Amino acid sequence: MRNLAPATAAFAVTFWAWNLVGPPSGSYSGWLRLSPTQLSLLVAIL
């Protein structure tokens, strides 16, 4: 139980971060003229 609470909180934070990066990724692609591969790497790294 001691590990469950921090793991759940960490999962919630990472899910929140992905939701911040995912939707505007199409805009990033246009602004930076990224290829699909470059865009996927950008989203994966962020």
Secondary structure, DSSP 8 states (H G I E B T S, - for coil): -TTHHHHHHHHHHHHHHHHHHSTTHHHHHHHHT--HHHHHHHHHH-
